[in-house]
Amino acid sequence: MCGIAGSWSRVGATTDADLLRRGLDAIRHRGPDDLGVFSWTDPSSDARVDLGLVRLAILDLSPAGHQPMTIAGGRYTISYNGEITNYVEIREDLLELGETFVSDSDTEVLLKAWSHWGTGALDRLEGMFGIAILDRERRTLTLARDPWGIKPLFYFARPDRIAFSSELRGLLPAMASRAGLDWQTAADYLLWGAYDGTTRTFIDGVSSLAPGHYLTIDVSSGRMDAPVRYWWPDVRTAFRGTYQDAVEAVRSRFLDSVKRNLRSDVPVGVALSGGVDSSAIVIVPGCSP
């Protein structure tokens, strides 16, 4: 599962490191296998970026998969929660561009894809993710969330601090005062059962990054741009084949998706709701149903 936490701030280094560690301790249940922290101070200002991760190791269980991860040259550092299911295919594309790899992790693939294509890399990704990437050269910190919002990513912003985490509880240590209730969210939930239809959360001042969006923070100034939507579903009907062609196309894509989601360096388990749709994934890929 993993969990990330981090911040941009103008606060003292000792305080920031303590807040980050407390935030990671609050979400330690998400990643029992490893814990990593990273800090960088912008030499052109008094701003500081802290990144952290608690890891549940799935791909490349070795220390080479440790996060936060920085690629050679030191320009980019990433803290990432999720899994890129098509990382093998993206890795092959990057190898053709002359890239080399020191790990078998999807994290390194994601980071090097970002170094080539920037935010354009998001359009190439399949899977689920909550990402924080520091670019030292441009002095930016970018947060991004997968198109379906499978992986959570929460944040709050004040003039002196912007903090983010995979869970609300991971933000609480970084908040200057006691967390208050967002009464509108509470009312919507109690009246209508709605709680995730907007970017508001149950904590006043804390937002959820919307699915399929990214936002960029200028490290030097602390300016946070409005979230940008990078993905929108294409609902146009373009299929021109027969019904049987459609059946085969769906089956092929379904099995391909299952195969990619089975990529793992640890044993894989399945939790089923019991419906026909979820039960279908237990069919061994490549075998006839």
CORFEN-V15359 format. One line per field, one symbol per residue. burial: 1 if it has 9 or more other C-alpha atoms within 8 Angstrom, else 0. A space follows every 10 residues. Layout:
BEGIN
burial: ???
END
This chain:
BEGIN
burial: 0111111111 1000011011 1111011101 1101111010 1100011111 1111111011 1001111111 1000111111 1101111001 1001100000 0001111111 1111000000 1000101111 1111110011 1111111010 1111111000 1111111001 1111000000 0100110110 0001100011 1111011111 1111111111 0100001001 0000000000 0000010000 0000110111 0000000000 0000000110 000000000
END
